[in-house]
Amino acid sequence: MPFGIYKPGQGYWTRVMTAIGAGMLAMAGAVWAAGQFTAFDLGIETTYLQGGVATIVILLSAIFIYWIVGLKKRTVEFFIATEGEMQKVNWSTRREVFGSTWVVIGVSICITIVLFATDLVFSRFFQLINVLER
């Protein structure tokens, strides 16, 4: 089974999301590589050359991603273990997240006010001793 996926039922979401992320990087790489062939004059129209380069980059990337996500045993075992660990995580509730967010916003505002007041005090002090000009 040379083209079969190693342990197909396990680590599904980590494999899918990894493949999507790698595919997005491959597309960006294909766009970049195609853009590098704007100044070449090889007797072929530039659009065809760019399309060919982009196609080759995408095909090679797809093969590589399939090999990493589906065939390479060590990587697949890592994805399976990662998904197992993610299922053990104690995820916060929506209420806890909102509460923590408001605490962070409040503390940030308080720190901003304290630093602003401190800056005003020091600024006024240094103006009084003629270190700073008014």
Secondary structure as UniProt FT lines:
FT   TURN            2..3
FT   TURN            8..9
FT   HELIX           12..35
FT   TURN            36..37
FT   HELIX           46..66
FT   HELIX           67..71
FT   HELIX           73..88
FT   HELIX           94..128
FT   TURN            129..130
//
